[in-house]
Amino acid sequence: MKKKSKIITGTIIVFVLALTVILIYSGNKKVVVAPVTVDNTMLPIVDKSQILGNKDDLVSFSVSPNVKVHGVLSYRGVIKGGYFFEANIGIHILDASKKVLKTSNAVAKTDWMTAGSVSFEGNIDFTGLPTGSAYFEIHNDNASGLPENDKSILIPIIISK
């Protein structure tokens, strides 16, 4: 009986120690909602002065204004204000004159049927696009097609090789 008691006591001690370690390390995690990526972590957009359009709808985005982009870019963000239809949101790359160079879409990662904040992510390939100043446009998926229902956010970027 003493052997069984020692095993149970040892198991409880190991469990308590493991739980303590988990609680200590989980308490040190920072939860950051928001854009600009540093070591693949999104940070809040501090200065929206260079962003055009409905910039107050953008909560966070992993592509900073005036960042150099090339190749395939993975991005993610959080936006509010009803930009999604069937969990899709429009993504366009525009030249400096705001003509469309490339069209794509991103996908909602949280409940998209809300006017509140929705997380999204996607990939876009800049290969073959002309280098220089451009815009990364986040555009609502306007199912009505009516121009008065269009909303967009334009983030200046630099396409490089």
N, CA and C atoms as an extended XYZ file, in Angstrom:
483
Properties=species:S:1:pos:R:3:atomname:S:1:resname:S:1:resid:I:1 pbc="F F F"
N         0.812       -1.186        0.000 N   MET     1
C         0.000        0.000        0.000 CA  MET     1
C         0.856        1.251        0.000 C   MET     1
N         2.006        1.210        0.685 N   LYS     2
C         2.892        2.365        0.730 CA  LYS     2
C         3.457        2.664       -0.648 C   LYS     2
N         3.735        1.629       -1.443 N   LYS     3
C         4.287        1.819       -2.787 CA  LYS     3
C         3.269        2.537       -3.672 C   LYS     3
N         2.006        2.126       -3.571 N   LYS     4
C         0.937        2.751       -4.360 CA  LYS     4
C         0.757        4.206       -3.929 C   LYS     4
N         0.853        4.470       -2.643 N   SER     5
C         0.721        5.822       -2.103 CA  SER     5
C         1.855        6.720       -2.605 C   SER     5
N         3.068        6.186       -2.671 N   LYS     6
C         4.217        6.952       -3.171 CA  LYS     6
C         4.050        7.276       -4.653 C   LYS     6
N         3.522        6.352       -5.421 N   ILE     7
C         3.307        6.585       -6.863 CA  ILE     7
C         2.262        7.676       -7.061 C   ILE     7
N         1.191        7.610       -6.302 N   ILE     8
C         0.137        8.624       -6.421 CA  ILE     8
C         0.669        9.991       -5.997 C   ILE     8
N         1.409       10.047       -4.898 N   THR     9
C         1.989       11.309       -4.427 CA  THR     9
C         2.964       11.871       -5.462 C   THR     9
N         3.804       11.024       -6.024 N   GLY    10
C         4.761       11.463       -7.053 CA  GLY    10
C         4.055       11.986       -8.289 C   GLY    10
N         2.994       11.307       -8.700 N   THR    11
C         2.215       11.750       -9.864 CA  THR    11
C         1.594       13.116       -9.609 C   THR    11
N         1.047       13.299       -8.421 N   ILE    12
C         0.431       14.590       -8.071 CA  ILE    12
C         1.485       15.693       -8.068 C   ILE    12
N         2.658       15.430       -7.528 N   ILE    13
C         3.735       16.435       -7.490 CA  ILE    13
C         4.154       16.813       -8.912 C   ILE    13
N         4.333       15.827       -9.778 N   VAL    14
C         4.705       16.105      -11.177 CA  VAL    14
C         3.612       16.923      -11.859 C   VAL    14
N         2.359       16.576      -11.626 N   PHE    15
C         1.236       17.301      -12.226 CA  PHE    15
C         1.218       18.761      -11.758 C   PHE    15
N         1.395       18.977      -10.455 N   VAL    16
C         1.391       20.339       -9.903 CA  VAL    16
C         2.562       21.148      -10.467 C   VAL    16
N         3.734       20.548      -10.554 N   LEU    17
C         4.893       21.242      -11.116 CA  LEU    17
C         4.662       21.605      -12.586 C   LEU    17
N         4.117       20.680      -13.344 N   ALA    18
C         3.838       20.942      -14.763 CA  ALA    18
C         2.816       22.061      -14.905 C   ALA    18
N         1.769       22.022      -14.112 N   LEU    19
C         0.747       23.061      -14.146 CA  LEU    19
C         1.332       24.415      -13.762 C   LEU    19
N         2.200       24.457      -12.769 N   THR    20
C         2.851       25.699      -12.346 CA  THR    20
C         3.685       26.284      -13.478 C   THR    20
N         4.463       25.449      -14.151 N   VAL    21
C         5.291       25.910      -15.264 CA  VAL    21
C         4.412       26.471      -16.379 C   VAL    21
N         3.336       25.782      -16.708 N   ILE    22
C         2.424       26.248      -17.760 CA  ILE    22
C         1.827       27.601      -17.390 C   ILE    22
N         1.369       27.754      -16.158 N   LEU    23
C         0.766       29.018      -15.732 CA  LEU    23
C         1.778       30.160      -15.727 C   LEU    23
N         2.996       29.896      -15.316 N   ILE    24
C         4.025       30.936      -15.295 CA  ILE    24
C         4.314       31.410      -16.705 C   ILE    24
N         4.524       30.486      -17.645 N   TYR    25
C         4.865       30.873      -19.009 CA  TYR    25
C         3.686       31.453      -19.766 C   TYR    25
N         2.474       30.998      -19.522 N   SER    26
C         1.332       31.563      -20.223 CA  SER    26
C         1.028       32.969      -19.723 C   SER    26
N         1.381       33.299      -18.514 N   GLY    27
C         1.184       34.639      -17.973 CA  GLY    27
C         2.110       35.667      -18.590 C   GLY    27
N         3.218       35.231      -19.206 N   ASN    28
C         4.178       36.149      -19.809 CA  ASN    28
C         3.875       36.459      -21.266 C   ASN    28
N         2.845       35.844      -21.837 N   LYS    29
C         2.526       36.085      -23.246 CA  LYS    29
C         1.805       37.413      -23.391 C   LYS    29
N         2.180       38.165      -24.429 N   LYS    30
C         1.503       39.408      -24.737 CA  LYS    30
C         0.513       39.144      -25.857 C   LYS    30
N        -0.681       39.682      -25.722 N   VAL    31
C        -1.661       39.583      -26.786 CA  VAL    31
C        -1.651       40.926      -27.501 C   VAL    31
N        -1.289       40.902      -28.770 N   VAL    32
C        -1.192       42.127      -29.551 CA  VAL    32
C        -2.227       42.065      -30.654 C   VAL    32
N        -3.142       43.019      -30.675 N   VAL    33
C        -4.110       43.087      -31.752 CA  VAL    33
C        -3.615       44.145      -32.715 C   VAL    33
N        -3.284       43.757      -33.855 N   ALA    34
C        -3.006       44.671      -34.872 CA  ALA    34
C        -2.049       44.421      -35.998 C   ALA    34
N        -0.925       46.498      -37.330 N   PRO    35
C        -0.177       45.966      -38.476 CA  PRO    35
C         1.278       46.187      -38.345 C   PRO    35
N         2.034       45.966      -39.309 N   VAL    36
C         3.488       45.971      -39.267 CA  VAL    36
C         3.900       44.643      -38.639 C   VAL    36
N         4.700       43.886      -39.336 N   THR    37
C         5.116       42.625      -38.739 CA  THR    37
C         6.556       42.715      -38.278 C   THR    37
N         6.786       42.234      -37.095 N   VAL    38
C         8.118       42.105      -36.542 CA  VAL    38
C         8.217       40.658      -36.082 C   VAL    38
N         9.112       39.911      -36.696 N   ASP    39
C         9.229       38.489      -36.398 CA  ASP    39
C         7.877       37.795      -36.511 C   ASP    39
N         7.126       38.139      -37.577 N   ASN    40
C         5.849       37.514      -37.902 CA  ASN    40
C         4.745       37.794      -36.879 C   ASN    40
N         4.902       38.859      -36.071 N   THR    41
C         3.880       39.256      -35.111 CA  THR    41
C         3.293       40.583      -35.565 C   THR    41
N         1.964       40.665      -35.628 N   MET    42
C         1.334       41.914      -36.057 CA  MET    42
C         1.322       42.920      -34.915 C   MET    42
N         1.659       44.157      -35.248 N   LEU    43
C         1.658       45.247      -34.272 CA  LEU    43
C         0.618       46.278      -34.688 C   LEU    43
N         0.150       47.116      -33.778 N   PRO    44
C        -0.877       48.116      -34.127 CA  PRO    44
C        -0.375       49.139      -35.151 C   PRO    44
N        -1.303       49.622      -35.969 N   ILE    45
C        -0.981       50.708      -36.887 CA  ILE    45
C        -0.969       51.976      -36.044 C   ILE    45
N         0.194       52.589      -35.928 N   VAL    46
C         0.321       53.778      -35.100 CA  VAL    46
C        -0.005       55.022      -35.917 C   VAL    46
N         0.504       55.078      -37.146 N   ASP    47
C         0.330       56.253      -37.991 CA  ASP    47
C        -0.419       55.864      -39.263 C   ASP    47
N        -1.669       56.304      -39.362 N   LYS    48
C        -2.482       56.002      -40.539 CA  LYS    48
C        -2.464       57.156      -41.543 C   LYS    48
N        -1.599       58.142      -41.330 N   SER    49
C        -1.612       59.335      -42.167 CA  SER    49
C        -1.288       59.049      -43.629 C   SER    49
N        -0.540       57.976      -43.920 N   GLN    50
C        -0.184       57.654      -45.306 CA  GLN    50
C        -1.188       56.715      -45.964 C   GLN    50
N        -2.134       56.218      -45.194 N   ILE    51
C        -3.150       55.306      -45.724 CA  ILE    51
C        -4.321       56.133      -46.226 C   ILE    51
N        -4.847       55.767      -47.395 N   LEU    52
C        -5.945       56.501      -48.021 CA  LEU    52
C        -7.256       55.726      -47.918 C   LEU    52
N        -8.351       56.410      -48.183 N   GLY    53
C        -9.659       55.756      -48.192 CA  GLY    53
C       -10.239       55.640      -46.796 C   GLY    53
N       -10.951       54.548      -46.566 N   ASN    54
C       -11.631       54.318      -45.298 CA  ASN    54
C       -10.657       53.757      -44.255 C   ASN    54
N        -9.599       54.490      -43.982 N   LYS    55
C        -8.508       53.993      -43.131 CA  LYS    55
C        -8.933       53.687      -41.700 C   LYS    55
N        -9.995       54.316      -41.218 N   ASP    56
C       -10.438       54.030      -39.854 CA  ASP    56
C       -11.074       52.644      -39.731 C   ASP    56
N       -11.416       52.020      -40.869 N   ASP    57
C       -11.949       50.653      -40.854 CA  ASP    57
C       -10.844       49.619      -40.650 C   ASP    57
N        -9.593       50.009      -40.896 N   LEU    58
C        -8.468       49.088      -40.767 CA  LEU    58
C        -7.995       49.047      -39.317 C   LEU    58
N        -8.156       47.892      -38.685 N   VAL    59
C        -7.736       47.726      -37.297 CA  VAL    59
C        -6.256       47.373      -37.262 C   VAL    59
N        -5.864       46.418      -38.105 N   SER    60
C        -4.463       46.029      -38.177 CA  SER    60
C        -4.187       45.396      -39.529 C   SER    60
N        -2.907       45.448      -39.920 N   PHE    61
C        -2.521       44.859      -41.199 CA  PHE    61
C        -1.034       44.564      -41.158 C   PHE    61
N        -0.649       43.463      -41.750 N   SER    62
C         0.742       43.026      -41.675 CA  SER    62
C         1.650       43.706      -42.692 C   SER    62
N         1.080       44.521      -43.577 N   VAL    63
C         1.888       45.247      -44.564 CA  VAL    63
C         1.905       46.721      -44.164 C   VAL    63
N         3.083       47.220      -43.843 N   SER    64
C         3.235       48.614      -43.419 CA  SER    64
C         3.241       49.545      -44.624 C   SER    64
N         2.806       50.789      -44.449 N   PRO    65
C         2.913       51.756      -45.533 CA  PRO    65
C         4.363       51.917      -46.001 C   PRO    65
N         4.531       51.991      -47.295 N   ASN    66
C         5.817       52.215      -47.970 CA  ASN    66
C         6.828       51.081      -47.805 C   ASN    66
N         6.360       49.893      -47.476 N   VAL    67
C         7.254       48.743      -47.382 CA  VAL    67
C         7.573       48.248      -48.794 C   VAL    67
N         8.766       47.705      -48.995 N   LYS    68
C         9.152       47.112      -50.275 CA  LYS    68
C         8.637       45.682      -50.318 C   LYS    68
N         7.954       45.344      -51.416 N   VAL    69
C         7.388       44.007      -51.583 CA  VAL    69
C         7.898       43.396      -52.880 C   VAL    69
N         7.967       42.051      -52.891 N   HIS    70
C         8.357       41.323      -54.095 CA  HIS    70
C         7.980       39.856      -53.917 C   HIS    70
N         7.953       39.123      -55.026 N   GLY    71
C         7.632       37.702      -54.960 CA  GLY    71
C         6.241       37.469      -54.410 C   GLY    71
N         6.056       36.337      -53.741 N   VAL    72
C         4.766       36.011      -53.143 CA  VAL    72
C         4.737       36.566      -51.719 C   VAL    72
N         3.736       37.361      -51.444 N   LEU    73
C         3.576       37.995      -50.139 CA  LEU    73
C         2.387       37.378      -49.412 C   LEU    73
N         2.620       36.875      -48.224 N   SER    74
C         1.534       36.433      -47.342 CA  SER    74
C         1.203       37.597      -46.429 C   SER    74
N        -0.061       37.859      -46.253 N   TYR    75
C        -0.482       38.980      -45.423 CA  TYR    75
C        -1.681       38.559      -44.584 C   TYR    75
N        -1.914       39.338      -43.541 N   ARG    76
C        -3.094       39.129      -42.710 CA  ARG    76
C        -3.460       40.458      -42.060 C   ARG    76
N        -4.705       40.544      -41.643 N   GLY    77
C        -5.143       41.780      -41.031 CA  GLY    77
C        -6.464       41.625      -40.314 C   GLY    77
N        -6.920       42.744      -39.782 N   VAL    78
C        -8.219       42.820      -39.120 CA  VAL    78
C        -8.887       44.091      -39.625 C   VAL    78
N       -10.131       43.946      -40.069 N   ILE    79
C       -10.862       45.082      -40.630 CA  ILE    79
C       -12.277       45.074      -40.066 C   ILE    79
N       -12.877       46.248      -39.966 N   LYS    80
C       -14.256       46.341      -39.485 CA  LYS    80
C       -15.100       47.075      -40.519 C   LYS    80
N       -16.377       46.910      -40.440 N   GLY    81
C       -17.260       47.702      -41.289 CA  GLY    81
C       -17.927       46.966      -42.429 C   GLY    81
N       -18.032       45.659      -42.391 N   GLY    82
C       -18.797       44.929      -43.396 CA  GLY    82
C       -18.159       44.870      -44.771 C   GLY    82
N       -16.915       44.474      -44.895 N   TYR    83
C       -16.205       44.388      -46.170 CA  TYR    83
C       -16.380       43.042      -46.869 C   TYR    83
N       -16.947       42.057      -46.189 N   PHE    84
C       -16.950       40.690      -46.701 CA  PHE    84
C       -18.287       40.287      -47.307 C   PHE    84
N       -18.210       39.389      -48.292 N   PHE    85
C       -19.375       38.693      -48.819 CA  PHE    85
C       -18.951       37.258      -49.055 C   PHE    85
N       -19.706       36.327      -48.480 N   GLU    86
C       -19.349       34.904      -48.556 CA  GLU    86
C       -17.902       34.671      -48.114 C   GLU    86
N       -17.484       35.383      -47.083 N   ALA    87
C       -16.156       35.271      -46.449 CA  ALA    87
C       -15.006       35.773      -47.315 C   ALA    87
N       -15.289       36.442      -48.421 N   ASN    88
C       -14.249       36.989      -49.301 CA  ASN    88
C       -14.183       38.501      -49.203 C   ASN    88
N       -12.978       39.025      -49.397 N   ILE    89
C       -12.737       40.463      -49.452 CA  ILE    89
C       -11.811       40.704      -50.642 C   ILE    89
N       -12.050       41.777      -51.361 N   GLY    90
C       -11.259       42.067      -52.560 CA  GLY    90
C        -9.894       42.655      -52.235 C   GLY    90
N        -8.892       42.186      -52.974 N   ILE    91
C        -7.535       42.712      -52.853 CA  ILE    91
C        -7.087       43.120      -54.253 C   ILE    91
N        -6.589       44.335      -54.378 N   HIS    92
C        -6.097       44.829      -55.666 CA  HIS    92
C        -4.724       45.467      -55.463 C   HIS    92
N        -3.878       45.282      -56.431 N   ILE    93
C        -2.612       46.012      -56.464 CA  ILE    93
C        -2.777       47.067      -57.552 C   ILE    93
N        -2.584       48.324      -57.161 N   LEU    94
C        -2.764       49.455      -58.075 CA  LEU    94
C        -1.413       50.111      -58.342 C   LEU    94
N        -1.260       50.675      -59.535 N   ASP    95
C        -0.040       51.431      -59.808 CA  ASP    95
C        -0.166       52.810      -59.162 C   ASP    95
N         0.843       53.649      -59.339 N   ALA    96
C         0.843       54.979      -58.718 CA  ALA    96
C        -0.322       55.838      -59.193 C   ALA    96
N        -0.853       55.559      -60.396 N   SER    97
C        -2.007       56.293      -60.939 CA  SER    97
C        -3.327       55.652      -60.524 C   SER    97
N        -3.265       54.643      -59.699 N   LYS    98
C        -4.418       53.905      -59.175 CA  LYS    98
C        -5.138       53.066      -60.228 C   LYS    98
N        -4.373       52.614      -61.233 N   LYS    99
C        -4.916       51.652      -62.202 CA  LYS    99
C        -4.598       50.248      -61.692 C   LYS    99
N        -5.544       49.342      -61.862 N   VAL   100
C        -5.390       47.983      -61.345 CA  VAL   100
C        -4.300       47.224      -62.106 C   VAL   100
N        -3.322       46.711      -61.342 N   LEU   101
C        -2.274       45.858      -61.900 CA  LEU   101
C        -2.593       44.382      -61.686 C   LEU   101
N        -3.230       44.089      -60.557 N   LYS   102
C        -3.522       42.693      -60.207 CA  LYS   102
C        -4.727       42.664      -59.276 C   LYS   102
N        -5.551       41.644      -59.445 N   THR   103
C        -6.729       41.450      -58.612 CA  THR   103
C        -6.648       40.098      -57.930 C   THR   103
N        -7.048       40.073      -56.666 N   SER   104
C        -7.029       38.838      -55.899 CA  SER   104
C        -8.115       38.943      -54.828 C   SER   104
N        -8.085       38.049      -53.881 N   ASN   105
C        -8.998       38.137      -52.746 CA  ASN   105
C        -8.330       37.533      -51.515 C   ASN   105
N        -8.881       37.885      -50.389 N   ALA   106
C        -8.457       37.304      -49.122 CA  ALA   106
C        -9.675       36.634      -48.510 C   ALA   106
N        -9.432       35.824      -47.498 N   VAL   107
C       -10.491       35.025      -46.892 CA  VAL   107
C       -10.609       35.360      -45.404 C   VAL   107
N       -11.844       35.498      -44.949 N   ALA   108
C       -12.098       35.750      -43.532 CA  ALA   108
C       -11.670       34.545      -42.707 C   ALA   108
N       -11.051       34.806      -41.574 N   LYS   109
C       -10.636       33.745      -40.660 CA  LYS   109
C       -11.520       33.714      -39.408 C   LYS   109
N       -12.356       34.722      -39.256 N   THR   110
C       -13.320       34.755      -38.156 CA  THR   110
C       -14.691       35.023      -38.766 C   THR   110
N       -15.714       35.088      -37.944 N   ASP   111
C       -17.073       35.302      -38.442 CA  ASP   111
C       -17.131       36.574      -39.281 C   ASP   111
N       -17.492       36.430      -40.548 N   TRP   112
C       -17.496       37.551      -41.478 CA  TRP   112
C       -18.845       38.256      -41.551 C   TRP   112
N       -19.890       37.673      -40.993 N   MET   113
C       -21.231       38.252      -41.099 CA  MET   113
C       -21.480       39.230      -39.955 C   MET   113
N       -20.634       40.250      -39.912 N   THR   114
C       -20.716       41.256      -38.854 CA  THR   114
C       -20.181       42.584      -39.376 C   THR   114
N       -20.645       43.656      -38.795 N   ALA   115
C       -20.069       44.964      -39.100 CA  ALA   115
C       -18.889       45.232      -38.169 C   ALA   115
N       -18.666       44.315      -37.224 N   GLY   116
C       -17.545       44.425      -36.301 CA  GLY   116
C       -16.249       43.981      -36.948 C   GLY   116
N       -15.242       43.736      -36.154 N   SER   117
C       -13.910       43.364      -36.646 CA  SER   117
C       -13.875       41.926      -37.145 C   SER   117
N       -13.191       41.735      -38.286 N   VAL   118
C       -13.042       40.418      -38.904 CA  VAL   118
C       -11.569       40.230      -39.277 C   VAL   118
N       -10.998       39.099      -38.878 N   SER   119
C        -9.625       38.757      -39.266 CA  SER   119
C        -9.645       38.132      -40.646 C   SER   119
N        -8.605       38.433      -41.446 N   PHE   120
C        -8.509       37.861      -42.785 CA  PHE   120
C        -7.048       37.592      -43.120 C   PHE   120
N        -6.837       36.762      -44.152 N   GLU   121
C        -5.476       36.501      -44.621 CA  GLU   121
C        -5.503       36.052      -46.065 C   GLU   121
N        -4.354       36.179      -46.708 N   GLY   122
C        -4.228       35.774      -48.097 CA  GLY   122
C        -2.787       35.847      -48.566 C   GLY   122
N        -2.598       35.565      -49.843 N   ASN   123
C        -1.288       35.634      -50.500 CA  ASN   123
C        -1.472       36.336      -51.827 C   ASN   123
N        -0.452       37.057      -52.254 N   ILE   124
C        -0.481       37.675      -53.577 CA  ILE   124
C         0.928       37.659      -54.156 C   ILE   124
N         1.011       37.428      -55.455 N   ASP   125
C         2.294       37.296      -56.148 CA  ASP   125
C         2.606       38.590      -56.898 C   ASP   125
N         3.710       39.215      -56.551 N   PHE   126
C         4.132       40.456      -57.201 CA  PHE   126
C         5.067       40.201      -58.387 C   PHE   126
N         5.379       38.930      -58.654 N   THR   127
C         6.275       38.583      -59.755 CA  THR   127
C         5.717       39.106      -61.069 C   THR   127
N         6.554       39.771      -61.825 N   GLY   128
C         6.161       40.280      -63.137 CA  GLY   128
C         5.479       41.633      -63.124 C   GLY   128
N         5.183       42.174      -61.951 N   LEU   129
C         4.560       43.502      -61.894 CA  LEU   129
C         5.642       44.568      -62.018 C   LEU   129
N         5.304       45.711      -62.602 N   PRO   130
C         6.302       46.781      -62.729 CA  PRO   130
C         6.757       47.283      -61.358 C   PRO   130
N         8.034       47.594      -61.253 N   THR   131
C         8.580       48.081      -59.990 CA  THR   131
C         8.240       49.545      -59.776 C   THR   131
N         8.297       49.957      -58.533 N   GLY   132
C         8.057       51.356      -58.197 CA  GLY   132
C         6.887       51.517      -57.237 C   GLY   132
N         6.431       52.747      -57.099 N   SER   133
C         5.345       53.071      -56.172 CA  SER   133
C         4.046       52.421      -56.628 C   SER   133
N         3.286       51.950      -55.649 N   ALA   134
C         2.018       51.280      -55.930 CA  ALA   134
C         1.144       51.363      -54.684 C   ALA   134
N        -0.017       50.763      -54.763 N   TYR   135
C        -0.930       50.696      -53.624 CA  TYR   135
C        -1.419       49.268      -53.447 C   TYR   135
N        -1.535       48.856      -52.198 N   PHE   136
C        -2.193       47.614      -51.826 CA  PHE   136
C        -3.593       48.036      -51.412 C   PHE   136
N        -4.591       47.659      -52.201 N   GLU   137
C        -5.967       48.074      -51.917 CA  GLU   137
C        -6.758       46.923      -51.307 C   GLU   137
N        -7.387       47.209      -50.183 N   ILE   138
C        -8.335       46.298      -49.564 CA  ILE   138
C        -9.708       46.861      -49.916 C   ILE   138
N       -10.484       46.086      -50.652 N   HIS   139
C       -11.750       46.584      -51.197 CA  HIS   139
C       -12.891       45.696      -50.733 C   HIS   139
N       -13.998       46.314      -50.339 N   ASN   140
C       -15.124       45.490      -49.913 CA  ASN   140
C       -15.639       44.665      -51.096 C   ASN   140
N       -16.127       43.477      -50.799 N   ASP   141
C       -16.732       42.619      -51.822 CA  ASP   141
C       -18.167       43.099      -51.960 C   ASP   141
N       -18.363       44.061      -52.840 N   ASN   142
C       -19.624       44.758      -53.016 CA  ASN   142
C       -20.558       43.917      -53.887 C   ASN   142
N       -21.355       43.081      -53.263 N   ALA   143
C       -22.255       42.182      -53.993 CA  ALA   143
C       -23.299       42.942      -54.808 C   ALA   143
N       -23.648       44.144      -54.392 N   SER   144
C       -24.666       44.917      -55.109 CA  SER   144
C       -24.123       45.487      -56.418 C   SER   144
N       -22.827       45.728      -56.475 N   GLY   145
C       -22.237       46.348      -57.663 CA  GLY   145
C       -22.485       47.854      -57.744 C   GLY   145
N       -23.201       48.402      -56.801 N   LEU   146
C       -23.506       49.837      -56.810 CA  LEU   146
C       -22.304       50.620      -56.292 C   LEU   146
N       -21.859       51.632      -57.064 N   PRO   147
C       -20.674       52.411      -56.663 CA  PRO   147
C       -20.816       53.077      -55.291 C   PRO   147
N       -22.026       53.447      -54.910 N   GLU   148
C       -22.207       54.104      -53.617 CA  GLU   148
C       -21.963       53.147      -52.438 C   GLU   148
N       -21.907       51.845      -52.710 N   ASN   149
C       -21.629       50.864      -51.660 CA  ASN   149
C       -20.157       50.448      -51.625 C   ASN   149
N       -19.335       51.015      -52.508 N   ASP   150
C       -17.908       50.681      -52.532 CA  ASP   150
C       -17.188       51.298      -51.336 C   ASP   150
N       -16.288       50.518      -50.759 N   LYS   151
C       -15.404       51.000      -49.694 CA  LYS   151
C       -14.030       50.410      -49.959 C   LYS   151
N       -12.989       51.198      -49.729 N   SER   152
C       -11.645       50.660      -49.908 CA  SER   152
C       -10.646       51.390      -49.026 C   SER   152
N        -9.526       50.703      -48.829 N   ILE   153
C        -8.404       51.236      -48.065 CA  ILE   153
C        -7.178       51.055      -48.935 C   ILE   153
N        -6.403       52.103      -49.145 N   LEU   154
C        -5.210       52.056      -49.978 CA  LEU   154
C        -3.957       52.272      -49.133 C   LEU   154
N        -3.089       51.276      -49.150 N   ILE   155
C        -1.841       51.346      -48.403 CA  ILE   155
C        -0.705       51.495      -49.418 C   ILE   155
N         0.059       52.597      -49.356 N   PRO   156
C         1.154       52.756      -50.310 CA  PRO   156
C         2.240       51.700      -50.080 C   PRO   156
N         2.734       51.114      -51.167 N   ILE   157
C         3.811       50.115      -51.115 CA  ILE   157
C         4.803       50.429      -52.217 C   ILE   157
N         5.929       49.761      -52.189 N   ILE   158
C         6.947       49.892      -53.241 CA  ILE   158
C         7.225       48.491      -53.771 C   ILE   158
N         6.926       48.262      -55.041 N   ILE   159
C         7.197       46.971      -55.645 CA  ILE   159
C         8.664       46.961      -56.074 C   ILE   159
N         9.397       45.971      -55.600 N   SER   160
C        10.827       45.869      -55.927 CA  SER   160
C        11.094       44.499      -56.544 C   SER   160
N        12.308       44.320      -56.996 N   LYS   161
C        12.694       43.023      -57.582 CA  LYS   161
C        13.259       42.126      -56.523 C   LYS   161
